[in-house]
Amino acid sequence: MPTNKLTSTDLQSPLGQLASQLTDSDLRLTAYDVFLAVCRTSASKPLSTSASSISDSPSQNSPGQNHNHSPGSPALQRSLTSAAASKMKKALGLKSPGSKKSPGSAPSSGQGKSKRPSTVGELMRIQMRVPESVDARVRRALLRIGGGLVGRRIESVVLPLELLQQLKQSDFSDQQEYDAWQKRNLRVLEAGLLLHPRVPLDKSNNASQRLRQIIHAALDRPIETGKNNESMQVLRSAVMSLASRSDGSLSDSCHWADGIPLNLRLYEMLLEMCFDINDETSIVEEVDELMEQIKKTWVILGINQMLHNLCFAWVLFHHFVSTGQVEMDLLYAADGQLAEVAKDAKTTRDPEYSKILSSTLSSILGWAEKRLLAYHDTFDSGNVYTMQGIVSLGVSAAKILVEDVSTEYRRKRKEVDVARNRIDTYIRSSLRTAFAQASL
């Protein structure tokens, strides 16, 4: 009987490991901060949730704040349009069963119908598992920050620094929550500016040495935030000095979350939002609207269409594996997304992209080949239906690696039938393994 039932624990993340102590929860909350910030400032179309209707009300705002974000604005109360079929799900070949629960809906308890999210903002908050109190707090801070953003773009500010400036201990329910929040934002600054900066650091950079000392001291003894005191001024000076360093472009963007792999991990958290929290084998019906908002974070995270295609292919594949390898739609969607990746790989020689591409494809191919090189041990009557999809995915990954990543192939331009060679290898290897086992 097959014993090689590989799960997501067999997968190594191809997006890189962070050198900081940021947890997945930290990354998710930071990704949510970025998401909210860009949605509130892009094209004057902020997103609302049920919680924000109180926290964003004009009576709560101080004079001089941007009242274009008032709750009466149609844009703020932007409603969901899930009645229309999702174009993205159709393009990916994903079905839209009406029997599945809406995100955020409570289990049936006989006490009436469960409440469905009515706005994109509320759906986004639920999908990212952010409590209403946290959502309201971030929105209050963003309103305060918005007052100083007149004529400036959100990518020209360092969001964790601004949040530290605007929120103080009294904005939190208890000291423990406040300390955890402050440490998270300091570690994000450390990851984005010191450990994984977009613009390489000069070892003799005084600002980096100063910021490192400030962060390490604050992790032991919290600094007083929410004020323009000396500690915050010193922190701001060091942060802005590092974040303002040019990457060679003419934009005035601050570079604090666009270094690899921090930006990829944050973006992965946002793409995870597209999967229904009540059924992780299913992408939500409103994925078109969510993805429209997710892509607005590109200006902060330094993501482009090629990186998006690659990250989305990985997320689709990883969900297929982690949810029990039963939803073939996810596997075929990942394979389809790799077709877009193949197009990208043929048109770019960006060394950073090529490195991530090679890592991601190697991870996918390695997982597939653990199942295919001895497929008699992997498949039985209960899961043989997955074999065709896994072969297709493995061959797709191998073709890109051989034809578009391999420098040897590009140099000699050999005529290689990658699909035929890989399948021949799987058959021969599996037969050898089967005969070896039979002879024991």
PEMO-V346789 format. One record per residue. N is the residue number from 0. RES is the residue in three letters. SS is DSSP state (helix for helix, strand for strand, loop for the rest). PHI is phi in degrees with one decimal (* if undefined). OMEGA is omega in radians with two decimals (none if undefined). Layout:
n = (N | N)
res = (RES | RES)
ss = (SS | SS)
phi = (PHI | PHI)
omega = (OMEGA | OMEGA)
This chain:
n = (0 | 1 | 2 | 3 | 4 | 5 | 6 | 7 | 8 | 9 | 10 | 11 | 12 | 13 | 14 | 15 | 16 | 17 | 18 | 19 | 20 | 21 | 22 | 23 | 24 | 25 | 26 | 27 | 28 | 29 | 30 | 31 | 32 | 33 | 34 | 35 | 36 | 37 | 38 | 39 | 40 | 41 | 42 | 43 | 44 | 45 | 46 | 47 | 48 | 49 | 50 | 51 | 52 | 53 | 54 | 55 | 56 | 57 | 58 | 59 | 60 | 61 | 62 | 63 | 64 | 65 | 66 | 67 | 68 | 69 | 70 | 71 | 72 | 73 | 74 | 75 | 76 | 77 | 78 | 79 | 80 | 81 | 82 | 83 | 84 | 85 | 86 | 87 | 88 | 89 | 90 | 91 | 92 | 93 | 94 | 95 | 96 | 97 | 98 | 99 | 100 | 101 | 102 | 103 | 104 | 105 | 106 | 107 | 108 | 109 | 110 | 111 | 112 | 113 | 114 | 115 | 116 | 117 | 118 | 119 | 120 | 121 | 122 | 123 | 124 | 125 | 126 | 127 | 128 | 129 | 130 | 131 | 132 | 133 | 134 | 135 | 136 | 137 | 138 | 139 | 140 | 141 | 142 | 143 | 144 | 145 | 146 | 147 | 148 | 149 | 150 | 151 | 152 | 153 | 154 | 155 | 156 | 157 | 158 | 159 | 160 | 161 | 162 | 163 | 164 | 165 | 166 | 167 | 168 | 169 | 170 | 171 | 172 | 173 | 174 | 175 | 176 | 177 | 178 | 179 | 180 | 181 | 182 | 183 | 184 | 185 | 186 | 187 | 188 | 189 | 190 | 191 | 192 | 193 | 194 | 195 | 196 | 197 | 198 | 199 | 200 | 201 | 202 | 203 | 204 | 205 | 206 | 207 | 208 | 209 | 210 | 211 | 212 | 213 | 214 | 215 | 216 | 217 | 218 | 219 | 220 | 221 | 222 | 223 | 224 | 225 | 226 | 227 | 228 | 229 | 230 | 231 | 232 | 233 | 234 | 235 | 236 | 237 | 238 | 239 | 240 | 241 | 242 | 243 | 244 | 245 | 246 | 247 | 248 | 249 | 250 | 251 | 252 | 253 | 254 | 255 | 256 | 257 | 258 | 259 | 260 | 261 | 262 | 263 | 264 | 265 | 266 | 267 | 268 | 269 | 270 | 271 | 272 | 273 | 274 | 275 | 276 | 277 | 278 | 279 | 280 | 281 | 282 | 283 | 284 | 285 | 286 | 287 | 288 | 289 | 290 | 291 | 292 | 293 | 294 | 295 | 296 | 297 | 298 | 299 | 300 | 301 | 302 | 303 | 304 | 305 | 306 | 307 | 308 | 309 | 310 | 311 | 312 | 313 | 314 | 315 | 316 | 317 | 318 | 319 | 320 | 321 | 322 | 323 | 324 | 325 | 326 | 327 | 328 | 329 | 330 | 331 | 332 | 333 | 334 | 335 | 336 | 337 | 338 | 339 | 340 | 341 | 342 | 343 | 344 | 345 | 346 | 347 | 348 | 349 | 350 | 351 | 352 | 353 | 354 | 355 | 356 | 357 | 358 | 359 | 360 | 361 | 362 | 363 | 364 | 365 | 366 | 367 | 368 | 369 | 370 | 371 | 372 | 373 | 374 | 375 | 376 | 377 | 378 | 379 | 380 | 381 | 382 | 383 | 384 | 385 | 386 | 387 | 388 | 389 | 390 | 391 | 392 | 393 | 394 | 395 | 396 | 397 | 398 | 399 | 400 | 401 | 402 | 403 | 404 | 405 | 406 | 407 | 408 | 409 | 410 | 411 | 412 | 413 | 414 | 415 | 416 | 417 | 418 | 419 | 420 | 421 | 422 | 423 | 424 | 425 | 426 | 427 | 428 | 429 | 430 | 431 | 432 | 433 | 434 | 435 | 436 | 437 | 438 | 439)
res = (MET | PRO | THR | ASN | LYS | LEU | THR | SER | THR | ASP | LEU | GLN | SER | PRO | LEU | GLY | GLN | LEU | ALA | SER | GLN | LEU | THR | ASP | SER | ASP | LEU | ARG | LEU | THR | ALA | TYR | ASP | VAL | PHE | LEU | ALA | VAL | CYS | ARG | THR | SER | ALA | SER | LYS | PRO | LEU | SER | THR | SER | ALA | SER | SER | ILE | SER | ASP | SER | PRO | SER | GLN | ASN | SER | PRO | GLY | GLN | ASN | HIS | ASN | HIS | SER | PRO | GLY | SER | PRO | ALA | LEU | GLN | ARG | SER | LEU | THR | SER | ALA | ALA | ALA | SER | LYS | MET | LYS | LYS | ALA | LEU | GLY | LEU | LYS | SER | PRO | GLY | SER | LYS | LYS | SER | PRO | GLY | SER | ALA | PRO | SER | SER | GLY | GLN | GLY | LYS | SER | LYS | ARG | PRO | SER | THR | VAL | GLY | GLU | LEU | MET | ARG | ILE | GLN | MET | ARG | VAL | PRO | GLU | SER | VAL | ASP | ALA | ARG | VAL | ARG | ARG | ALA | LEU | LEU | ARG | ILE | GLY | GLY | GLY | LEU | VAL | GLY | ARG | ARG | ILE | GLU | SER | VAL | VAL | LEU | PRO | LEU | GLU | LEU | LEU | GLN | GLN | LEU | LYS | GLN | SER | ASP | PHE | SER | ASP | GLN | GLN | GLU | TYR | ASP | ALA | TRP | GLN | LYS | ARG | ASN | LEU | ARG | VAL | LEU | GLU | ALA | GLY | LEU | LEU | LEU | HIS | PRO | ARG | VAL | PRO | LEU | ASP | LYS | SER | ASN | ASN | ALA | SER | GLN | ARG | LEU | ARG | GLN | ILE | ILE | HIS | ALA | ALA | LEU | ASP | ARG | PRO | ILE | GLU | THR | GLY | LYS | ASN | ASN | GLU | SER | MET | GLN | VAL | LEU | ARG | SER | ALA | VAL | MET | SER | LEU | ALA | SER | ARG | SER | ASP | GLY | SER | LEU | SER | ASP | SER | CYS | HIS | TRP | ALA | ASP | GLY | ILE | PRO | LEU | ASN | LEU | ARG | LEU | TYR | GLU | MET | LEU | LEU | GLU | MET | CYS | PHE | ASP | ILE | ASN | ASP | GLU | THR | SER | ILE | VAL | GLU | GLU | VAL | ASP | GLU | LEU | MET | GLU | GLN | ILE | LYS | LYS | THR | TRP | VAL | ILE | LEU | GLY | ILE | ASN | GLN | MET | LEU | HIS | ASN | LEU | CYS | PHE | ALA | TRP | VAL | LEU | PHE | HIS | HIS | PHE | VAL | SER | THR | GLY | GLN | VAL | GLU | MET | ASP | LEU | LEU | TYR | ALA | ALA | ASP | GLY | GLN | LEU | ALA | GLU | VAL | ALA | LYS | ASP | ALA | LYS | THR | THR | ARG | ASP | PRO | GLU | TYR | SER | LYS | ILE | LEU | SER | SER | THR | LEU | SER | SER | ILE | LEU | GLY | TRP | ALA | GLU | LYS | ARG | LEU | LEU | ALA | TYR | HIS | ASP | THR | PHE | ASP | SER | GLY | ASN | VAL | TYR | THR | MET | GLN | GLY | ILE | VAL | SER | LEU | GLY | VAL | SER | ALA | ALA | LYS | ILE | LEU | VAL | GLU | ASP | VAL | SER | THR | GLU | TYR | ARG | ARG | LYS | ARG | LYS | GLU | VAL | ASP | VAL | ALA | ARG | ASN | ARG | ILE | ASP | THR | TYR | ILE | ARG | SER | SER | LEU | ARG | THR | ALA | PHE | ALA | GLN | ALA | SER | LEU)
ss = (loop | loop | loop | loop | loop | loop | loop | helix | helix | helix | loop | loop | loop | loop | loop | loop | loop | loop | loop | loop | loop | loop | loop | helix | helix | helix | helix | helix | helix | helix | helix | helix | helix | helix | helix | helix | helix | helix | helix | helix | helix | loop | loop | loop | loop | loop | loop | loop | loop | loop | loop | helix | helix | helix | helix | loop | loop | helix | helix | helix | loop | loop | loop | loop | loop | loop | helix | helix | helix | loop | loop | loop | loop | loop | loop | loop | loop | loop | strand | loop | loop | loop | loop | loop | loop | loop | helix | helix | helix | helix | helix | helix | loop | loop | loop | loop | loop | loop | loop | loop | loop | loop | loop | loop | loop | loop | loop | loop | loop | loop | loop | loop | loop | loop | loop | loop | loop | loop | strand | helix | helix | helix | helix | helix | helix | helix | helix | loop | loop | loop | loop | helix | helix | helix | helix | helix | helix | helix | helix | helix | helix | helix | helix | helix | helix | helix | loop | loop | loop | loop | loop | loop | loop | helix | helix | helix | loop | loop | helix | helix | helix | helix | helix | helix | helix | helix | loop | loop | helix | helix | helix | loop | loop | loop | helix | helix | helix | helix | helix | helix | helix | helix | helix | helix | helix | helix | helix | helix | helix | helix | helix | helix | helix | helix | helix | loop | loop | loop | loop | loop | loop | loop | loop | loop | loop | helix | helix | helix | helix | helix | helix | helix | helix | helix | helix | helix | helix | helix | helix | helix | loop | loop | loop | loop | loop | loop | loop | loop | loop | helix | helix | helix | helix | helix | helix | helix | helix | helix | helix | helix | helix | helix | helix | loop | loop | loop | loop | loop | loop | loop | loop | loop | loop | loop | loop | loop | loop | loop | loop | loop | loop | helix | helix | helix | helix | helix | helix | helix | helix | helix | helix | helix | loop | loop | strand | loop | loop | loop | loop | loop | loop | loop | strand | loop | loop | loop | helix | helix | helix | helix | helix | helix | helix | helix | helix | helix | helix | helix | helix | helix | helix | loop | loop | loop | helix | helix | helix | helix | helix | helix | helix | helix | helix | helix | helix | helix | helix | helix | helix | helix | helix | helix | loop | loop | loop | loop | loop | helix | helix | helix | helix | helix | helix | helix | helix | helix | helix | helix | helix | helix | helix | helix | helix | helix | helix | helix | helix | loop | loop | loop | helix | helix | helix | helix | helix | helix | helix | helix | helix | helix | helix | helix | helix | helix | helix | helix | helix | helix | helix | helix | helix | helix | loop | loop | helix | helix | helix | helix | loop | loop | loop | loop | loop | helix | helix | helix | helix | helix | helix | helix | helix | helix | helix | helix | helix | helix | helix | helix | helix | helix | helix | helix | helix | helix | helix | loop | helix | helix | helix | helix | helix | helix | loop | loop | loop | loop | loop | helix | helix | helix | helix | helix | helix | helix | helix | helix | helix | helix | helix | helix | helix | helix | helix | helix | helix | helix | helix | helix | loop | loop)
phi = (* | -59.8 | -122.2 | -89.9 | -90.6 | -73.8 | -117.9 | -65.4 | -69.8 | -81.5 | -92.5 | -98.1 | -63.5 | -87.7 | -87.0 | 97.4 | -102.4 | -78.3 | -83.2 | -94.2 | -98.3 | -73.4 | -88.2 | -60.9 | -63.9 | -59.9 | -65.3 | -64.8 | -67.1 | -68.1 | -61.8 | -65.8 | -58.0 | -63.7 | -57.7 | -61.3 | -61.9 | -72.5 | -69.4 | -78.9 | -110.5 | -86.4 | 53.8 | 54.8 | -124.2 | -69.0 | -108.8 | -111.5 | -128.9 | -61.7 | -70.8 | -76.1 | -62.9 | -91.2 | -66.8 | -94.1 | -64.9 | -54.6 | -65.9 | -88.6 | -91.4 | -82.2 | -57.2 | 90.6 | -80.7 | -76.0 | -86.1 | -65.5 | -98.0 | -65.9 | -67.1 | -76.7 | -66.0 | -57.6 | -65.6 | -66.2 | -97.4 | -53.9 | -93.6 | -80.0 | -126.6 | -72.7 | -64.2 | -79.5 | -66.3 | -70.9 | -66.8 | -67.6 | -63.7 | -65.4 | -65.3 | -83.9 | 78.7 | -95.0 | -76.3 | -124.5 | -66.3 | -77.6 | -80.1 | -79.2 | -70.0 | -75.8 | -57.0 | 88.3 | -74.2 | -82.1 | -59.4 | -64.5 | -131.2 | 76.3 | -109.1 | 106.7 | -72.7 | -74.4 | -83.3 | -101.1 | -55.9 | -105.0 | -130.1 | -61.8 | -62.4 | -68.9 | -60.9 | -62.1 | -63.4 | -66.4 | -60.6 | -94.5 | 56.5 | -99.7 | -61.4 | -60.6 | -65.4 | -68.6 | -57.6 | -63.3 | -65.5 | -63.4 | -65.5 | -61.3 | -63.9 | -65.8 | -63.7 | -66.2 | -64.1 | -58.7 | -62.9 | -101.7 | -102.1 | -60.1 | 78.8 | -119.9 | -97.2 | -63.4 | -73.7 | -92.8 | -120.4 | -99.8 | -57.7 | -59.5 | -64.4 | -66.8 | -65.9 | -62.3 | -71.6 | -94.2 | -108.3 | -124.3 | -59.1 | -67.4 | -80.9 | -115.0 | -70.8 | -156.5 | -62.8 | -63.1 | -64.7 | -63.6 | -62.2 | -64.8 | -64.2 | -64.1 | -63.8 | -61.0 | -67.1 | -68.0 | -69.1 | -65.0 | -61.9 | -63.3 | -66.0 | -79.7 | -107.3 | -113.7 | -89.7 | -135.0 | -71.8 | -66.7 | -96.5 | -52.6 | -88.7 | -82.8 | -57.5 | -91.2 | -66.1 | -67.2 | -63.4 | -67.5 | -65.7 | -66.7 | -64.5 | -60.3 | -65.6 | -62.8 | -65.1 | -63.7 | -68.1 | -70.6 | -67.5 | -87.9 | -135.9 | -53.9 | -88.8 | -86.5 | -99.6 | 79.4 | -137.9 | -95.9 | -88.6 | -63.4 | -60.6 | -69.6 | -64.9 | -65.4 | -61.5 | -60.2 | -60.5 | -68.6 | -63.6 | -67.5 | -62.4 | -79.1 | -69.7 | -87.4 | -65.1 | -75.9 | -100.0 | 101.0 | -85.5 | -93.6 | -78.2 | -101.8 | -68.1 | -88.9 | -106.4 | -131.0 | -136.8 | -109.8 | -92.1 | -83.2 | -98.7 | -56.9 | -64.7 | -67.8 | -68.0 | -64.6 | -68.5 | -59.2 | -61.0 | -70.1 | -66.1 | -61.6 | -63.0 | -74.9 | -94.2 | -59.4 | -68.7 | -90.8 | -153.4 | -72.7 | -87.0 | -120.4 | -89.7 | -62.8 | -63.0 | -90.8 | -61.1 | -60.3 | -72.1 | -63.9 | -65.4 | -58.7 | -75.5 | -58.1 | -66.2 | -69.0 | -78.0 | -56.5 | -65.5 | -90.3 | -86.3 | 68.8 | -92.5 | -126.4 | -62.3 | -65.0 | -65.9 | -60.0 | -58.4 | -69.0 | -63.6 | -68.3 | -61.2 | -65.7 | -63.9 | -61.5 | -63.2 | -62.5 | -68.0 | -60.1 | -70.2 | -71.6 | -100.5 | 97.8 | 57.3 | -115.3 | -92.3 | -64.6 | -56.5 | -67.2 | -65.8 | -69.1 | -65.9 | -63.4 | -63.8 | -64.1 | -67.5 | -64.2 | -64.3 | -68.8 | -62.6 | -61.1 | -62.4 | -63.0 | -63.1 | -79.4 | -110.0 | -135.8 | -125.6 | -61.3 | -63.0 | -67.2 | -63.9 | -61.0 | -65.7 | -67.7 | -58.8 | -61.4 | -63.7 | -66.5 | -65.7 | -64.8 | -66.3 | -65.5 | -65.1 | -60.5 | -64.6 | -63.6 | -73.1 | -63.7 | -91.9 | -95.5 | -74.5 | -145.9 | -67.9 | -65.9 | -85.0 | -102.4 | -109.2 | -141.0 | -64.5 | -83.4 | -135.7 | -62.3 | -63.4 | -84.9 | -62.9 | -59.6 | -65.7 | -68.9 | -61.5 | -59.9 | -64.9 | -62.2 | -66.3 | -59.6 | -64.0 | -64.7 | -62.7 | -66.7 | -61.6 | -76.2 | -84.1 | -119.8 | -106.2 | -66.7 | -69.9 | -63.0 | -66.0 | -65.3 | -73.8 | -96.8 | 50.7 | -70.5 | -84.9 | -118.7 | -90.0 | -60.7 | -60.3 | -62.7 | -64.2 | -66.6 | -65.2 | -60.0 | -63.6 | -62.6 | -66.8 | -63.2 | -62.6 | -66.8 | -65.9 | -58.8 | -63.5 | -64.1 | -66.1 | -63.1 | -69.8 | -70.5 | -85.8 | -74.0)
omega = (3.14 | 3.13 | -3.02 | -3.14 | -3.04 | 3.14 | -3.11 | 3.13 | 3.10 | -3.09 | 3.00 | -3.13 | -3.13 | -3.04 | 3.07 | 3.12 | 3.14 | 3.11 | -3.13 | -3.13 | 3.10 | 3.10 | 3.07 | 3.10 | 3.09 | -3.12 | -3.14 | 3.14 | 3.10 | 3.09 | 3.11 | 3.08 | -3.14 | -3.14 | -3.14 | -3.08 | -3.10 | 3.13 | -3.12 | -3.02 | -3.10 | 3.06 | 3.12 | -3.13 | 3.09 | -3.12 | -3.13 | 2.94 | 3.13 | -3.13 | -3.04 | -3.12 | 3.09 | -3.05 | -3.10 | -3.05 | -3.09 | -3.11 | -3.13 | -3.02 | 3.05 | -3.14 | 3.06 | 3.12 | -3.04 | -3.09 | 2.95 | -3.12 | -3.11 | -3.05 | 3.13 | -3.12 | 3.10 | -3.13 | -3.12 | -3.14 | -3.09 | -3.04 | 3.12 | -3.14 | -3.06 | 3.11 | 3.10 | 3.14 | -3.13 | 3.11 | -3.12 | 3.13 | 3.12 | -3.14 | -3.14 | -3.13 | -3.12 | 3.13 | -3.12 | -3.12 | -3.11 | -3.08 | -3.06 | -3.10 | 3.05 | 3.09 | 3.09 | -3.13 | -3.11 | 3.08 | -3.11 | -3.13 | 3.12 | -3.11 | 3.11 | -3.09 | 3.09 | -3.09 | 3.13 | 3.09 | -3.07 | -3.14 | 3.10 | -3.13 | 3.14 | 3.09 | -3.14 | 3.14 | -3.13 | -3.12 | -3.12 | 3.05 | 3.14 | 3.12 | -3.13 | -3.13 | 3.11 | 3.11 | -3.12 | -3.13 | 3.14 | -3.13 | 3.08 | 3.14 | -3.14 | 3.06 | 3.12 | 3.10 | -3.11 | 3.12 | 3.14 | -3.10 | -3.10 | -3.14 | 3.14 | 3.11 | -3.08 | -3.13 | 3.11 | 3.10 | 3.06 | -2.95 | 3.14 | 3.11 | -3.14 | 3.10 | 3.08 | -3.14 | -2.98 | -3.07 | -3.13 | -3.03 | -3.09 | 3.10 | -3.08 | -3.06 | 3.13 | -3.09 | -3.10 | 3.13 | 3.13 | -3.14 | -3.14 | 3.12 | -3.13 | -3.14 | 3.12 | -3.11 | 3.09 | 3.12 | 3.06 | 3.08 | 3.12 | -3.12 | -3.04 | -3.05 | -3.06 | -3.03 | -3.10 | -3.09 | 3.07 | 3.11 | -3.09 | -3.10 | 2.97 | -3.09 | -3.12 | -3.11 | -3.09 | -3.11 | -3.14 | 3.11 | 3.14 | -3.13 | 3.12 | 3.12 | -3.13 | -3.10 | -3.13 | 3.10 | -3.10 | 3.10 | 3.09 | -3.12 | -3.05 | 3.07 | -3.14 | -3.13 | 3.11 | -3.14 | 3.08 | -3.10 | -3.07 | -3.13 | 3.14 | 3.11 | 3.12 | 3.11 | -3.13 | -3.12 | -3.12 | -3.11 | -3.07 | 3.10 | -3.14 | -3.07 | -3.06 | 3.14 | -3.05 | 3.05 | 3.13 | 3.10 | -3.12 | -3.11 | 3.12 | -3.12 | 3.01 | -3.09 | 3.13 | -3.12 | -3.07 | 3.06 | 3.12 | 0.14 | -3.09 | -3.10 | -3.13 | 3.13 | 3.10 | -3.13 | 3.07 | 3.11 | 3.14 | 3.12 | 3.09 | -3.13 | -3.08 | -3.12 | -3.11 | -3.12 | 3.09 | 3.13 | -3.01 | 3.02 | -3.04 | 3.02 | -3.06 | -3.14 | -3.06 | -3.05 | 3.12 | -3.12 | 3.09 | -3.11 | 3.08 | 3.13 | -3.14 | -3.08 | 3.08 | 3.13 | -3.11 | -3.06 | 3.12 | -3.03 | 3.14 | 3.13 | 3.01 | -3.06 | -3.13 | 3.11 | 3.09 | -3.12 | -3.11 | 3.13 | -3.12 | 3.07 | 3.14 | -3.11 | 3.10 | 3.13 | -3.10 | 3.12 | 3.08 | -3.11 | -3.02 | 3.14 | 3.01 | 3.09 | -3.12 | -3.09 | -3.06 | 3.09 | -3.14 | 3.14 | 3.14 | 3.08 | 3.09 | 3.12 | 3.10 | 3.12 | 3.08 | 3.07 | 3.06 | 3.10 | 3.13 | 3.10 | 3.13 | -3.07 | -3.13 | -3.03 | -3.10 | 3.02 | 3.11 | -3.06 | 3.13 | 3.12 | -3.12 | 3.12 | 3.12 | 3.11 | -3.13 | 3.14 | -3.11 | -3.13 | 3.12 | 3.12 | 3.13 | -3.11 | 3.12 | 3.12 | -3.11 | -3.06 | 3.03 | 3.13 | -2.99 | -3.12 | 3.02 | -2.96 | 3.05 | 3.13 | -3.02 | -2.97 | 3.04 | -3.09 | -3.11 | -3.10 | -3.09 | 3.14 | -3.14 | -3.01 | -3.11 | -3.14 | -3.13 | 3.07 | -3.14 | -3.14 | -3.14 | 3.13 | 3.12 | 3.13 | -3.12 | -3.12 | 3.14 | 3.14 | -3.09 | -2.98 | -3.01 | -3.14 | -3.07 | 3.10 | 3.12 | -3.13 | -3.11 | -3.09 | -3.07 | -3.14 | 3.12 | 3.05 | -3.07 | 3.05 | -3.03 | -3.10 | -3.12 | -3.12 | -3.11 | -3.11 | 3.09 | 3.11 | -3.12 | -3.10 | -3.10 | -3.14 | -3.12 | 3.11 | 3.10 | 3.13 | -3.13 | 3.13 | 3.12 | 3.13 | -3.12 | -3.09 | -3.14 | none)
